[in-house]
Amino acid sequence: MPSSSYRKQLFCHEKIIEMKSKKELRHTYRAKRCQLSIAREAVLNSMLLNQFMKIDLSKVSLLHVFIPIEKYHEPNTYAIINYLQEFYPQIKIVVSRSNFEDYSMRHYLFDTQMRFEKNAWGISEPTAGVEVAPSDIDMVLVPLLIFDLFGYRVGYGKGFYDRFFSQCKVDVQRIGLSFFEPIDVIMDRNELDVQLTQAVTPYHIYHFVNE
């Protein structure tokens, strides 16, 4: 696929399909999230939780949840954690700590006594805990800025989650959480990008067939 940052339009069955680069999408959707009012963000988070409640969790034992970065207005996963603890106490929740030197992550069982601290980038992370192997995790809730109709996502550009996925089992469920509906196509995705298996928005749940 072309890697330039300008917009490109393709014509398919008389429909205009708009393709955008990751750089352009990152800029656009960061701005869109920051422009959400507190009230609108609260509504979207409530709707997102309602959609997540439709996800089949019957075969999930270990579920990885990202801790939201408040300054980036990420979806409120604390509400999902509360939901899981109340209705699925048998599911163990996993959270991670990032290493910005090699862009790796370490994963720990979440508990209410766990201590968190903010790193240099303002991300709350566990200071210690019971470590979990990525290969044991059944489902991962994935942060993103936007995704496309093929299940590819735009993150923050460091590749933490793509590296993480390479350590997970083949059938791990990768579920993106987004305030926004998908675009048609991310034009400059590459062979290192890992597809989502599902994506949840305030209005829909999308299912993807792995390529």
Backbone as a printed PyTorch tensor [residue, N CA C, xyz], in Angstrom:
tensor([[[  0.8360,  -1.1900,   0.0000],
         [  0.0000,   0.0000,   0.0000],
         [  0.8770,   1.2480,   0.0000]],

        [[  0.4010,   2.3400,  -0.5570],
         [  1.1880,   3.5750,  -0.5500],
         [  1.3670,   4.0770,   0.8590]],

        [[  2.4900,   4.7560,   1.1180],
         [  2.7780,   5.1890,   2.4760],
         [  2.7710,   6.7010,   2.6520]],

        [[  2.4410,   7.4540,   1.6120],
         [  2.3940,   8.9050,   1.7450],
         [  1.2080,   9.3100,   2.5940]],

        [[  1.2450,  10.5490,   3.1410],
         [  0.2550,  10.9510,   4.1410],
         [ -0.9550,  11.6690,   3.5500]],

        [[ -1.0140,  11.8120,   2.2460],
         [ -2.1770,  12.4770,   1.6760],
         [ -3.3450,  11.5090,   1.5690]],

        [[ -4.5540,  12.0700,   1.3800],
         [ -5.7260,  11.2270,   1.2300],
         [ -5.7660,  10.6130,  -0.1620]],

        [[ -6.2590,   9.4010,  -0.2000],
         [ -6.4270,   8.7300,  -1.4860],
         [ -7.8270,   8.1710,  -1.5390]],

        [[ -8.4630,   8.2400,  -2.6970],
         [ -9.8020,   7.7080,  -2.8510],
         [ -9.7970,   6.6070,  -3.8920]],

        [[-10.4550,   5.4950,  -3.5580],
         [-10.6330,   4.4040,  -4.4980],
         [-12.1120,   4.2790,  -4.8220]],

        [[-12.4200,   3.8340,  -6.0220],
         [-13.8010,   3.6280,  -6.4140],
         [-14.0740,   2.1350,  -6.4650]],

        [[-15.0230,   1.6660,  -5.6840],
         [-15.3450,   0.2490,  -5.6180],
         [-16.8560,   0.1030,  -5.6430]],

        [[-17.3630,  -0.5360,  -6.7380],
         [-18.8070,  -0.7280,  -6.8800],
         [-19.5500,   0.5970,  -6.7230]],

        [[-18.9770,   1.6410,  -7.3320],
         [-19.5760,   2.9720,  -7.3760],
         [-19.5910,   3.6700,  -6.0190]],

        [[-18.9000,   3.1100,  -5.0320],
         [-18.7840,   3.7700,  -3.7350],
         [-17.3700,   4.3130,  -3.6000]],

        [[-17.2580,   5.5270,  -3.1020],
         [-15.9430,   6.1060,  -2.8660],
         [-15.4120,   5.5890,  -1.5370]],

        [[-14.2660,   4.9170,  -1.5810],
         [-13.6380,   4.4060,  -0.3730],
         [-12.4590,   5.3100,  -0.0330]],

        [[-12.5280,   5.9140,   1.1120],
         [-11.4890,   6.8540,   1.5080],
         [-10.4190,   6.1450,   2.3290]],

        [[ -9.1590,   6.3410,   1.9300],
         [ -8.0260,   5.7550,   2.6240],
         [ -7.1900,   6.8730,   3.2340]],

        [[ -6.7840,   6.6870,   4.4850],
         [ -5.9580,   7.6900,   5.1420],
         [ -4.7620,   7.0190,   5.8060]],

        [[ -3.7000,   7.7780,   5.9950],
         [ -2.4940,   7.2410,   6.6290],
         [ -2.6340,   7.2600,   8.1410]],

        [[ -1.8050,   6.4610,   8.8000],
         [ -1.8110,   6.4230,  10.2600],
         [ -1.4940,   7.7940,  10.8500]],

        [[ -0.5320,   8.4790,  10.2700],
         [ -0.1510,   9.7930,  10.7780],
         [ -1.3220,  10.7560,  10.7480]],

        [[ -2.0260,  10.7760,   9.6360],
         [ -3.1780,  11.6600,   9.4930],
         [ -4.2890,  11.2620,  10.4620]],

        [[ -4.5370,   9.9690,  10.5710],
         [ -5.5980,   9.4850,  11.4540],
         [ -5.2520,   9.7380,  12.9200]],

        [[ -3.9950,   9.5700,  13.2730],
         [ -3.5610,   9.8060,  14.6540],
         [ -3.8470,  11.2580,  15.0450]],

        [[ -3.5040,  12.1690,  14.1700],
         [ -3.7350,  13.5900,  14.4330],
         [ -5.2290,  13.8940,  14.5130]],

        [[ -5.9980,  13.3590,  13.5830],
         [ -7.4350,  13.6550,  13.5190],
         [ -8.1820,  13.1290,  14.7340]],

        [[ -7.9190,  11.8840,  15.1110],
         [ -8.7270,  11.2720,  16.1690],
         [ -8.2380,  11.6210,  17.5740]],

        [[ -7.0050,  12.0170,  17.7140],
         [ -6.5910,  12.6050,  18.9870],
         [ -7.3750,  13.8940,  19.2270]],

        [[ -7.4700,  14.7040,  18.1630],
         [ -8.2070,  15.9620,  18.2800],
         [ -9.6880,  15.7110,  18.5480]],

        [[-10.2700,  14.7410,  17.8580],
         [-11.6960,  14.4310,  18.0540],
         [-11.9850,  14.0340,  19.4950]],

        [[-11.1310,  13.2240,  20.0730],
         [-11.3590,  12.7980,  21.4590],
         [-11.2180,  13.9680,  22.4220]],

        [[-10.2210,  14.8160,  22.1860],
         [-10.0150,  15.9580,  23.0810],
         [-11.1530,  16.9720,  22.9880]],

        [[-11.8610,  16.9760,  21.8740],
         [-12.9650,  17.9220,  21.6820],
         [-14.2670,  17.4490,  22.3260]],

        [[-14.3060,  16.2110,  22.8070],
         [-15.5140,  15.7100,  23.4460],
         [-15.7490,  16.4410,  24.7650]],

        [[-16.9680,  16.8490,  25.0120],
         [-17.2960,  17.4600,  26.2940],
         [-17.2970,  16.3850,  27.3770]],

        [[-17.2040,  16.7900,  28.6220],
         [-17.2350,  15.8370,  29.7330],
         [-18.5360,  15.0430,  29.7070]],

        [[-19.6340,  15.7580,  29.4420],
         [-20.9480,  15.1020,  29.4150],
         [-21.0280,  14.0930,  28.2730]],

        [[-20.5610,  14.4680,  27.0920],
         [-20.6220,  13.5700,  25.9350],
         [-19.7160,  12.3600,  26.1520]],

        [[-18.5530,  12.5790,  26.7130],
         [-17.6340,  11.4700,  26.9770],
         [-18.2580,  10.4820,  27.9600]],

        [[-18.9540,  11.0000,  28.9680],
         [-19.6130,  10.1280,  29.9420],
         [-20.6970,   9.2880,  29.2830]],

        [[-21.4500,   9.8900,  28.3760],
         [-22.4940,   9.1580,  27.6500],
         [-21.8710,   8.0690,  26.7850]],

        [[-20.8150,   8.4070,  26.0570],
         [-20.1620,   7.4270,  25.1910],
         [-19.5820,   6.2700,  26.0050]],

        [[-19.0000,   6.5700,  27.1570],
         [-18.4650,   5.5110,  28.0120],
         [-19.5690,   4.5810,  28.5050]],

        [[-20.7100,   5.1580,  28.8560],
         [-21.8390,   4.3420,  29.3020],
         [-22.3350,   3.4410,  28.1770]],

        [[-22.4350,   3.9830,  26.9720],
         [-22.8760,   3.2050,  25.8200],
         [-21.8590,   2.1310,  25.4620]],

        [[-20.5880,   2.4620,  25.5940],
         [-19.5260,   1.4970,  25.2930],
         [-19.6010,   0.3170,  26.2620]],

        [[-19.8250,   0.6070,  27.5260],
         [-19.9690,  -0.4550,  28.5130],
         [-21.1740,  -1.3350,  28.1870]],

        [[-22.2740,  -0.7220,  27.7980],
         [-23.4710,  -1.4980,  27.4460],
         [-23.2020,  -2.4440,  26.2810]],

        [[-22.4340,  -1.9930,  25.3080],
         [-22.0800,  -2.8680,  24.1870],
         [-21.1340,  -3.9730,  24.6440]],

        [[-20.1680,  -3.6240,  25.4870],
         [-19.2160,  -4.6320,  25.9650],
         [-19.9330,  -5.7460,  26.7190]],

        [[-21.0120,  -5.4110,  27.4000],
         [-21.7700,  -6.4130,  28.1570],
         [-22.3450,  -7.5130,  27.2650]],

        [[-22.3860,  -7.2770,  25.9580],
         [-22.9030,  -8.2760,  25.0230],
         [-21.8360,  -9.2900,  24.6020]],

        [[-20.5800,  -9.0150,  24.9400],
         [-19.4820,  -9.8980,  24.5590],
         [-19.5700, -11.2150,  25.3370]],

        [[-19.3450, -12.3140,  24.6450],
         [-19.3570, -13.6320,  25.2760],
         [-18.0580, -13.8240,  26.0710]],

        [[-18.1900, -13.9320,  27.3870],
         [-17.0270, -14.1070,  28.2570],
         [-16.9710, -15.5060,  28.8730]],

        [[-17.7880, -16.4000,  28.3630],
         [-17.9320, -17.7120,  28.9900],
         [-16.6460, -18.5410,  28.9700]],

        [[-15.7510, -18.2820,  28.0140],
         [-14.5210, -19.0640,  27.9250],
         [-13.2840, -18.2670,  28.3280]],

        [[-13.5190, -17.1590,  29.0130],
         [-12.4130, -16.2770,  29.3910],
         [-12.0440, -16.4850,  30.8600]],

        [[-10.7820, -16.7700,  31.1010],
         [-10.2790, -16.9050,  32.4750],
         [ -9.3730, -15.7380,  32.8580]],

        [[ -8.5400, -15.3070,  31.8990],
         [ -7.6420, -14.1710,  32.1220],
         [ -7.9310, -13.0980,  31.0780]],

        [[ -8.2730, -11.9110,  31.5430],
         [ -8.6710, -10.8290,  30.6410],
         [ -7.7810,  -9.6190,  30.8990]],

        [[ -7.0450,  -9.2130,  29.8860],
         [ -6.1240,  -8.0810,  29.9880],
         [ -6.8660,  -6.7780,  29.6970]],

        [[ -6.7350,  -5.8230,  30.6130],
         [ -7.4090,  -4.5230,  30.4830],
         [ -6.3650,  -3.4120,  30.5330]],

        [[ -6.4260,  -2.4720,  29.5950],
         [ -5.5220,  -1.3240,  29.6630],
         [ -6.0900,  -0.2920,  30.6420]],

        [[ -5.1990,   0.3770,  31.3630],
         [ -5.5960,   1.4600,  32.2530],
         [ -5.6640,   2.7380,  31.4180]],

        [[ -6.8040,   3.4420,  31.4190],
         [ -6.9580,   4.5880,  30.5120],
         [ -6.0270,   5.7520,  30.8460]],

        [[ -5.5240,   6.3950,  29.8070],
         [ -4.7130,   7.6050,  29.9580],
         [ -5.6740,   8.7910,  29.9240]],

        [[ -5.8630,   9.4310,  31.0490],
         [ -6.8860,  10.4670,  31.1610],
         [ -6.6450,  11.6270,  30.1980]],

        [[ -5.3870,  12.0470,  30.0560],
         [ -5.1050,  13.2120,  29.2100],
         [ -5.3820,  12.9160,  27.7360]],

        [[ -5.4260,  11.6360,  27.3660],
         [ -5.7410,  11.2610,  25.9930],
         [ -7.2150,  10.9130,  25.8190]],

        [[ -7.9790,  11.0470,  26.9040],
         [ -9.4280,  10.7940,  26.8500],
         [ -9.7370,   9.3940,  26.3280]],

        [[ -9.0080,   8.4160,  26.8300],
         [ -9.2650,   7.0340,  26.4280],
         [-10.5460,   6.5190,  27.0780]],

        [[-11.1680,   5.5060,  26.4940],
         [-12.3740,   4.9200,  27.0930],
         [-12.1420,   4.5050,  28.5430]],

        [[-13.1880,   4.6580,  29.3450],
         [-13.1020,   4.4050,  30.7800],
         [-13.1670,   2.9060,  31.0780]],

        [[-12.0090,   2.2740,  31.1040],
         [-11.9750,   0.8300,  31.3640],
         [-12.1820,   0.5040,  32.8400]],

        [[-12.1150,   1.5080,  33.7160],
         [-12.4260,   1.2450,  35.1300],
         [-13.8670,   0.7580,  35.2630]],

        [[-14.7550,   1.2910,  34.4450],
         [-16.1560,   0.8460,  34.4730],
         [-16.2560,  -0.6180,  34.0480]],

        [[-15.4450,  -1.0260,  33.0840],
         [-15.4350,  -2.4200,  32.6500],
         [-14.8690,  -3.3150,  33.7550]],

        [[-13.8160,  -2.8490,  34.4140],
         [-13.2440,  -3.6090,  35.5270],
         [-14.2900,  -3.8160,  36.6190]],

        [[-15.0230,  -2.7630,  36.9580],
         [-16.0650,  -2.8720,  37.9850],
         [-17.1500,  -3.8730,  37.5770]],

        [[-17.5260,  -3.8170,  36.2940],
         [-18.5270,  -4.7470,  35.7650],
         [-18.0340,  -6.1860,  35.8730]],

        [[-16.7920,  -6.4200,  35.4820],
         [-16.2320,  -7.7680,  35.5470],
         [-16.1680,  -8.2760,  36.9810]],

        [[-15.7380,  -7.4250,  37.8870],
         [-15.6210,  -7.8450,  39.2850],
         [-16.9780,  -8.1910,  39.8920]],

        [[-18.0150,  -7.4890,  39.4660],
         [-19.3440,  -7.7350,  40.0300],
         [-20.0210,  -8.9570,  39.4130]],

        [[-19.9420,  -9.0870,  38.0930],
         [-20.7220, -10.1240,  37.4090],
         [-19.8900, -11.3270,  36.9520]],

        [[-18.5640, -11.1760,  36.8800],
         [-17.6950, -12.2780,  36.4620],
         [-16.5110, -12.3900,  37.4260]],

        [[-16.7880, -12.6280,  38.7000],
         [-15.6880, -12.6720,  39.6750],
         [-14.6910, -13.7990,  39.4030]],

        [[-15.0990, -14.7880,  38.5960],
         [-14.1970, -15.9000,  38.2840],
         [-13.1270, -15.5000,  37.2640]],

        [[-13.3540, -14.4020,  36.5590],
         [-12.3760, -13.9300,  35.5770],
         [-11.3020, -13.1150,  36.2860]],

        [[-10.0570, -13.4880,  36.0530],
         [ -8.9430, -12.7280,  36.6190],
         [ -8.5330, -11.6220,  35.6430]],

        [[ -8.3820, -10.4280,  36.1930],
         [ -8.0560,  -9.2520,  35.3820],
         [ -6.5450,  -9.0440,  35.3960]],

        [[ -6.0110,  -8.6990,  34.2370],
         [ -4.5730,  -8.4910,  34.0810],
         [ -4.3280,  -7.0640,  33.6030]],

        [[ -3.3330,  -6.4010,  34.1890],
         [ -2.9170,  -5.0670,  33.7490],
         [ -1.4170,  -5.1010,  33.4740]],

        [[ -0.9090,  -4.0890,  32.7960],
         [  0.4820,  -4.1600,  32.3530],
         [  1.3070,  -2.9500,  32.7670]],

        [[  2.6000,  -3.1520,  32.6730],
         [  3.5900,  -2.0960,  32.8760],
         [  4.4710,  -2.0650,  31.6350]],

        [[  4.7070,  -0.8770,  31.1030],
         [  5.4350,  -0.7360,  29.8340],
         [  6.8910,  -0.3550,  30.0640]],

        [[  7.7430,  -0.8830,  29.1960],
         [  9.1570,  -0.5370,  29.1910],
         [  9.4260,   0.2620,  27.9170]],

        [[  9.6970,   1.5610,  28.0730],
         [  9.8550,   2.4270,  26.9090],
         [ 11.2590,   2.3380,  26.2980]],

        [[ 12.1270,   1.5350,  26.8950],
         [ 13.4430,   1.3410,  26.2940],
         [ 13.3910,   0.3340,  25.1610]],

        [[ 12.5980,  -0.7320,  25.3550],
         [ 12.4990,  -1.7400,  24.2900],
         [ 11.0590,  -1.9650,  23.8260]],

        [[ 10.1290,  -1.1120,  24.3120],
         [  8.7150,  -1.1760,  23.9160],
         [  8.0710,  -2.5290,  24.2220]],

        [[  8.4740,  -3.0890,  25.3500],
         [  7.8810,  -4.3430,  25.8060],
         [  6.9200,  -4.0670,  26.9580]],

        [[  6.1560,  -5.0840,  27.3530],
         [  5.2070,  -4.9640,  28.4460],
         [  5.3370,  -6.1670,  29.3720]],

        [[  5.1390,  -5.9280,  30.6680],
         [  5.0380,  -7.0010,  31.6440],
         [  3.6350,  -6.9470,  32.2360]],

        [[  3.1000,  -8.1010,  32.5790],
         [  1.6810,  -8.2070,  32.8990],
         [  1.4760,  -8.7870,  34.2950]],

        [[  0.5040,  -8.2000,  35.0240],
         [  0.3000,  -8.5610,  36.4210],
         [ -1.1830,  -8.7400,  36.7180]],

        [[ -1.4770,  -9.6680,  37.6370],
         [ -2.8470,  -9.8370,  38.0980],
         [ -3.2860,  -8.5900,  38.8520]],

        [[ -4.4600,  -8.1000,  38.5080],
         [ -5.0020,  -6.9060,  39.1560],
         [ -5.6940,  -7.2900,  40.4590]],

        [[ -5.4680,  -6.4730,  41.4840],
         [ -6.2710,  -6.6120,  42.6990],
         [ -6.4640,  -5.2290,  43.3070]],

        [[ -7.4240,  -5.1280,  44.2110],
         [ -7.8090,  -3.8180,  44.7440],
         [ -6.7230,  -3.1870,  45.6030]],

        [[ -5.7650,  -3.9910,  46.0720],
         [ -4.6790,  -3.4620,  46.8920],
         [ -3.4430,  -3.0830,  46.0590]],

        [[ -3.5160,  -3.3070,  44.7680],
         [ -2.3700,  -3.0430,  43.8950],
         [ -2.0090,  -1.5590,  43.8900]],

        [[ -0.7320,  -1.2800,  43.9980],
         [ -0.2590,   0.1040,  43.9490],
         [  0.0630,   0.4950,  42.5130]],

        [[ -0.3730,   1.7060,  42.1430],
         [ -0.0920,   2.2380,  40.8150],
         [  0.7260,   3.5260,  40.9550]],

        [[  1.5340,   3.7820,  39.9480],
         [  2.2410,   5.0550,  39.8750],
         [  2.2600,   5.5120,  38.4210]],

        [[  2.3250,   6.8230,  38.2210],
         [  2.3590,   7.3540,  36.8590],
         [  3.7980,   7.4070,  36.3760]],

        [[  3.9890,   6.9240,  35.1510],
         [  5.3270,   6.9930,  34.5790],
         [  5.5660,   8.3730,  33.9740]],

        [[  6.6840,   8.5340,  33.2870],
         [  7.0580,   9.8450,  32.7370],
         [  6.0780,  10.3460,  31.6890]],

        [[  5.2680,   9.4440,  31.1420],
         [  4.3010,   9.8210,  30.1130],
         [  2.8950,   9.9910,  30.6860]],

        [[  2.7910,   9.9120,  32.0270],
         [  1.4960,  10.1200,  32.6670],
         [  0.5900,   8.9160,  32.6480]],

        [[  1.1430,   7.7240,  32.3940],
         [  0.3620,   6.4930,  32.3440],
         [  0.4280,   5.8100,  33.7070]],

        [[ -0.7240,   5.4830,  34.2940],
         [ -0.7550,   4.7690,  35.5740],
         [ -0.4060,   3.3060,  35.3530]],

        [[  0.5770,   2.8140,  36.0860],
         [  1.0410,   1.4410,  35.9230],
         [  1.2550,   0.7890,  37.2830]],

        [[  1.0770,  -0.5380,  37.3630],
         [  1.3340,  -1.2350,  38.6190],
         [  2.8240,  -1.2100,  38.9520]],

        [[  3.1270,  -1.0770,  40.2310],
         [  4.5350,  -1.0750,  40.6410],
         [  5.0830,  -2.4910,  40.7900]],

        [[  4.2000,  -3.4430,  41.0630],
         [  4.6070,  -4.8440,  41.2350],
         [  3.3510,  -5.6990,  41.2850]],

        [[  3.5550,  -7.0010,  41.4000],
         [  2.4060,  -7.8950,  41.4910],
         [  2.7590,  -9.2950,  41.0500]],

        [[  1.7240, -10.1280,  40.9490],
         [  1.9020, -11.5010,  40.4640],
         [  1.9500, -11.4700,  38.9460]],

        [[  3.0770, -11.8820,  38.3840],
         [  3.2630, -11.7550,  36.9410],
         [  2.5150, -12.8570,  36.1820]],

        [[  2.0180, -12.4800,  34.9970],
         [  1.2540, -13.3750,  34.1370],
         [  1.9520, -13.4930,  32.7820]],

        [[  2.0320, -14.6990,  32.2560],
         [  2.6180, -14.9150,  30.9300],
         [  1.6080, -14.5240,  29.8560]],

        [[  2.0220, -13.7990,  28.8190],
         [  1.1010, -13.4230,  27.7430],
         [  0.3780, -14.6200,  27.1340]],

        [[  1.0450, -15.7670,  27.0770],
         [  0.4490, -16.9570,  26.4610],
         [ -0.7200, -17.5270,  27.2570]],

        [[ -0.9040, -17.0640,  28.4950],
         [ -2.0140, -17.5480,  29.3170],
         [ -3.2650, -16.6790,  29.1870]],

        [[ -3.1350, -15.5370,  28.5540],
         [ -4.2360, -14.5680,  28.4890],
         [ -5.2320, -14.9680,  27.4000]],

        [[ -6.5190, -14.8850,  27.7200],
         [ -7.5690, -15.2980,  26.7860],
         [ -8.1520, -14.1340,  25.9780]],

        [[ -8.1850, -12.9490,  26.5680],
         [ -8.7940, -11.8010,  25.9060],
         [ -8.0150, -10.5410,  26.2720]],

        [[ -7.8250,  -9.6750,  25.2900],
         [ -7.1210,  -8.4180,  25.4990],
         [ -8.0190,  -7.2700,  25.0330]],

        [[ -8.2660,  -6.3090,  25.9210],
         [ -8.9370,  -5.0790,  25.5180],
         [ -7.8700,  -4.1110,  25.0330]],

        [[ -8.0280,  -3.6480,  23.8060],
         [ -6.9430,  -2.9680,  23.1130],
         [ -7.2290,  -1.4740,  22.9750]],

        [[ -6.3000,  -0.6210,  23.4270],
         [ -6.4740,   0.8220,  23.2090],
         [ -6.2190,   1.1810,  21.7530]],

        [[ -6.9040,   2.1940,  21.2710],
         [ -6.6980,   2.6310,  19.8940],
         [ -7.2570,   4.0380,  19.7270]],

        [[ -6.9030,   4.6570,  18.6180],
         [ -7.4800,   5.9390,  18.2550],
         [ -8.6120,   5.7580,  17.2570]],

        [[ -8.4040,   4.8510,  16.3060],
         [ -9.4360,   4.5280,  15.3150],
         [ -9.0650,   3.1820,  14.6940]],

        [[-10.0250,   2.5450,  14.0600],
         [ -9.7690,   1.2690,  13.3760],
         [-10.4780,   1.2970,  12.0330]],

        [[-10.1450,   0.3270,  11.1700],
         [-10.8050,   0.2990,   9.8670],
         [-11.7010,  -0.9340,   9.7510]],

        [[-12.3850,  -1.0500,   8.6300],
         [-13.3700,  -2.1150,   8.4400],
         [-12.7480,  -3.4950,   8.3170]],

        [[-11.4190,  -3.5620,   8.2420],
         [-10.7210,  -4.8480,   8.1690],
         [-10.1720,  -5.2740,   9.5410]],

        [[-10.3850,  -4.4300,  10.5440],
         [ -9.9320,  -4.7850,  11.8860],
         [ -8.5340,  -4.3280,  12.2270]],

        [[ -7.9560,  -3.4500,  11.4150],
         [ -6.6540,  -2.8920,  11.7390],
         [ -6.8470,  -1.5700,  12.4840]],

        [[ -5.9120,  -1.2870,  13.3870],
         [ -6.0700,  -0.1540,  14.2830],
         [ -4.9350,   0.8470,  14.1490]],

        [[ -5.2240,   2.0680,  14.5650],
         [ -4.1880,   3.0840,  14.7200],
         [ -4.0180,   3.3330,  16.2120]],

        [[ -2.8180,   3.0610,  16.7290],
         [ -2.5110,   3.3440,  18.1210],
         [ -1.6540,   4.5890,  18.2050]],

        [[ -0.7380,   4.5910,  19.1690],
         [  0.0980,   5.7790,  19.3630],
         [  1.4490,   5.6690,  18.6730]],

        [[  1.6610,   4.5760,  17.9540],
         [  2.8260,   4.4990,  17.0840],
         [  4.0610,   3.8290,  17.6650]],

        [[  3.9670,   3.2650,  18.8640],
         [  5.1470,   2.6400,  19.4820],
         [  5.1750,   1.1270,  19.2980]],

        [[  4.0650,   0.5260,  18.9530],
         [  4.0410,  -0.9040,  18.6720],
         [  3.9920,  -1.8140,  19.8870]],

        [[  3.6580,  -1.2640,  21.0680],
         [  3.6090,  -2.0910,  22.2770],
         [  2.6810,  -3.2910,  22.1040]],

        [[  1.4660,  -3.0350,  21.6170],
         [  0.4800,  -4.1070,  21.5660],
         [  0.7620,  -5.1070,  20.4590]],

        [[  1.3100,  -4.6670,  19.3450],
         [  1.6670,  -5.6240,  18.2950],
         [  2.7510,  -6.5860,  18.7980]],

        [[  3.7060,  -6.0740,  19.5690],
         [  4.7310,  -6.9430,  20.1630],
         [  4.0950,  -7.8800,  21.1870]],

        [[  3.2130,  -7.3450,  21.9860],
         [  2.4980,  -8.1390,  22.9830],
         [  1.7280,  -9.2730,  22.3120]],

        [[  1.0050,  -8.9640,  21.2430],
         [  0.2150,  -9.9940,  20.5540],
         [  1.0810, -11.1250,  20.0220]],

        [[  2.3090, -10.8160,  19.6170],
         [  3.1970, -11.8550,  19.0850],
         [  3.5650, -12.8810,  20.1500]],

        [[  3.3670, -12.5280,  21.4290],
         [  3.6680, -13.4410,  22.5270],
         [  2.4290, -14.1970,  23.0110]],

        [[  1.2650, -13.7920,  22.5290],
         [  0.0080, -14.4080,  22.9600],
         [ -0.2920, -15.6650,  22.1370]],

        [[ -1.2260, -16.4670,  22.6230],
         [ -1.6420, -17.6310,  21.8500],
         [ -2.3930, -17.1910,  20.5960]],

        [[ -2.4420, -18.0550,  19.6270],
         [ -2.9940, -17.7070,  18.3190],
         [ -4.4560, -17.2710,  18.4090]],

        [[ -5.2220, -17.9150,  19.2870],
         [ -6.6530, -17.6290,  19.3400],
         [ -7.0370, -16.6170,  20.4170]],

        [[ -6.0700, -15.8510,  20.9210],
         [ -6.4130, -14.8160,  21.8930],
         [ -7.3940, -13.8220,  21.2570]],

        [[ -8.3880, -13.4050,  22.0050],
         [ -9.3520, -12.4340,  21.4990],
         [ -8.7910, -11.0240,  21.6880]],

        [[ -8.7260, -10.2630,  20.6180],
         [ -8.1710,  -8.9160,  20.6230],
         [ -9.3210,  -7.9450,  20.3410]],

        [[ -9.7890,  -7.2730,  21.3760],
         [-11.0030,  -6.4670,  21.2670],
         [-10.6770,  -4.9890,  21.4320]],

        [[-10.8090,  -4.2380,  20.3560],
         [-10.5600,  -2.8070,  20.4040],
         [-11.7420,  -2.0530,  20.9880]],

        [[-11.4580,  -0.9880,  21.7070],
         [-12.4910,  -0.1180,  22.2700],
         [-12.3560,   1.2590,  21.6330]],

        [[-13.4430,   1.7460,  21.0460],
         [-13.3810,   3.0100,  20.3140],
         [-14.6390,   3.8340,  20.5290]],

        [[-14.4660,   5.1310,  20.7030],
         [-15.6130,   6.0430,  20.7500],
         [-16.2030,   6.2730,  19.3580]],

        [[-15.4210,   5.9470,  18.3220],
         [-15.7930,   6.3090,  16.9580],
         [-15.9820,   5.0790,  16.0750]],

        [[-16.8570,   5.2190,  15.0900],
         [-17.0850,   4.1480,  14.1210],
         [-15.8840,   4.0350,  13.1830]],

        [[-15.6850,   2.8920,  12.5350],
         [-14.4720,   2.6840,  11.7280],
         [-14.4390,   3.5190,  10.4670]],

        [[-13.2160,   3.7750,  10.0180],
         [-13.0230,   4.3260,   8.6760],
         [-12.9710,   3.1490,   7.7050]],

        [[-12.9270,   3.4480,   6.4160],
         [-12.9070,   2.3710,   5.4230],
         [-11.6030,   1.5770,   5.4780]],

        [[-10.4820,   2.2710,   5.2530],
         [ -9.1970,   1.5740,   5.1290],
         [ -8.0740,   2.4460,   5.6900]],

        [[ -7.1790,   1.8300,   6.4700],
         [ -5.9170,   2.4750,   6.8460],
         [ -4.9390,   2.1980,   5.7100]],

        [[ -4.4640,   3.2210,   5.0690],
         [ -3.7620,   3.0270,   3.8050],
         [ -2.3410,   2.4940,   3.9670]],

        [[ -1.6820,   2.7440,   5.1070],
         [ -0.2760,   2.3520,   5.2120],
         [ -0.0440,   1.3040,   6.2970]],

        [[ -1.0030,   0.4080,   6.4810],
         [ -0.7500,  -0.6900,   7.4080],
         [  0.3420,  -1.5960,   6.8150]],

        [[  1.0020,  -2.3720,   7.6890],
         [  2.0990,  -3.2130,   7.2130],
         [  2.0160,  -4.6100,   7.8000]],

        [[  2.9930,  -5.4430,   7.4520],
         [  2.9300,  -6.8540,   7.8190],
         [  3.0830,  -7.0770,   9.3290]],

        [[  3.5420,  -6.0810,  10.0720],
         [  3.6990,  -6.2040,  11.5150],
         [  2.4170,  -5.8480,  12.2700]],

        [[  1.4780,  -5.2140,  11.5850],
         [  0.2150,  -4.8330,  12.2230],
         [ -0.6450,  -6.0750,  12.4520]],

        [[ -1.1950,  -6.2010,  13.6330],
         [ -2.0220,  -7.3470,  13.9880],
         [ -3.4900,  -6.9380,  13.9980]],

        [[ -4.3170,  -7.7380,  13.3310],
         [ -5.7510,  -7.4600,  13.2930],
         [ -6.4070,  -7.6520,  14.6560]],

        [[ -7.4310,  -6.8760,  14.8840],
         [ -8.3360,  -7.1400,  15.9900],
         [ -9.2140,  -8.3270,  15.6090]],

        [[ -9.7540,  -9.0120,  16.5980],
         [-10.7810, -10.0130,  16.3190],
         [-12.1710,  -9.3860,  16.4070]],

        [[-12.3060,  -8.3690,  17.2630],
         [-13.5590,  -7.6270,  17.3970],
         [-13.2320,  -6.1860,  17.7610]],

        [[-14.1870,  -5.3020,  17.5440],
         [-14.0750,  -3.9240,  18.0100],
         [-15.4350,  -3.5000,  18.5530]],

        [[-15.4010,  -2.7820,  19.6550],
         [-16.6200,  -2.3250,  20.3170],
         [-16.6690,  -0.8080,  20.2550]],

        [[-17.7750,  -0.2720,  19.7720],
         [-18.0330,   1.1650,  19.7770],
         [-19.3130,   1.4100,  20.5740]],

        [[-19.6750,   2.6530,  20.8300],
         [-20.9230,   2.9010,  21.5520],
         [-22.1690,   2.3780,  20.8410]],

        [[-22.0640,   2.1110,  19.5410],
         [-23.2440,   1.7250,  18.7690],
         [-23.2030,   0.3070,  18.2120]],

        [[-22.0200,  -0.2730,  18.0750],
         [-21.9130,  -1.5660,  17.3970],
         [-20.7950,  -2.4180,  17.9800]],

        [[-20.8830,  -3.7140,  17.6840],
         [-19.7730,  -4.6390,  17.8780],
         [-19.3980,  -5.1760,  16.5050]],

        [[-18.1510,  -5.0090,  16.1080],
         [-17.6730,  -5.4600,  14.8030],
         [-16.8590,  -6.7420,  14.9880]],

        [[-17.0380,  -7.6890,  14.0760],
         [-16.3170,  -8.9560,  14.0940],
         [-15.4670,  -9.0210,  12.8170]],

        [[-14.2370,  -9.4840,  12.9490],
         [-13.3180,  -9.5080,  11.8120],
         [-12.8300, -10.9190,  11.5390]],

        [[-12.6510, -11.2050,  10.2640],
         [-12.0820, -12.4740,   9.8410],
         [-10.6020, -12.2560,   9.6140]],

        [[ -9.7550, -13.0020,  10.3260],
         [ -8.3260, -12.8080,  10.2090],
         [ -7.8460, -13.1120,   8.8020]],

        [[ -6.9770, -12.2440,   8.3130],
         [ -6.4330, -12.4280,   6.9660],
         [ -5.2800, -13.4230,   7.0090]]])
